[in-house]
Amino acid sequence: MIDSIIKWSLHNRLFVLVGAFGLIVWGGLESREMPVDVFPDLTAPTVTVITEAHGMA
């Protein structure tokens, strides 16, 4: 089955390229409409540690 898909793709290169380009354009348009919470937060997590130094006046 995979062999026949590969042969078909090699014989119909233009169709495959147009389909791939269409999927890329469609994905780009759909990504503009996604809400912001779908994308992960890229900031590094920060940790604050507060301690007391005993004997340091």
Secondary structure, DSSP 8 states (H G I E B T S, - for coil): -HHHHHHHHHHTHHHHHHHHHHHHHHHHHHHHTS-GGGS---S----------TT--
